[in-house]
Amino acid sequence: MKTARQVLESKPTQAIFSISPVATVYAALQMMAEKGIGALLVMEQNKIVGILSERDYARKVILMQRTSRETLVRDIMTGSVIYVRADQSTDDCMALMTRHRLRHLPVIDGEELVGMLSIGDLVKDIISEQKFIIEQLEHYISGGVH
């Protein structure tokens, strides 16, 4: 079983995208669209103060009849950010995401933010791992192992 760090290292890009809490929601949406991502960490002086997801936008701007050009990130972000340590297993990550209904999970190594995992990253990794195990079992059953 892999760790959060190993999954991060296997991603094509390990960039961490963040925004200020005083930026507009519109600016955050522009960044998410440009980067092809569904969430941004909200950072203030290298400290995580929240996370902003497409879900936050849908529920706290559109449904509340606010405008994205006038609403600030801090007004709709999720302030309590759940994260994992870099050495935690993919099973730990999936359990946490399932229990808390999360799609994005920051990864911390000590005090340092090292990346962000999405549910898609974890599913892709788990499928790859299961495929490898199946291939090994098929090889063993067919007599390929001596």
Secondary structure, 3 states (H helix, E strand, C coil): CCEHHHHHHHCCCCCCCEECCCCEHHHHHHHHHHHCCCEEEEEECCEEEEEEEHHHHHHHHHCCCCCCCCCEHHHHCECCCCCEECCCEHHHHHHHHHHHCCCEEEEEECCEEEEEEEHHHHHHHHHHHHHHHHHHHHHHHCCCCC
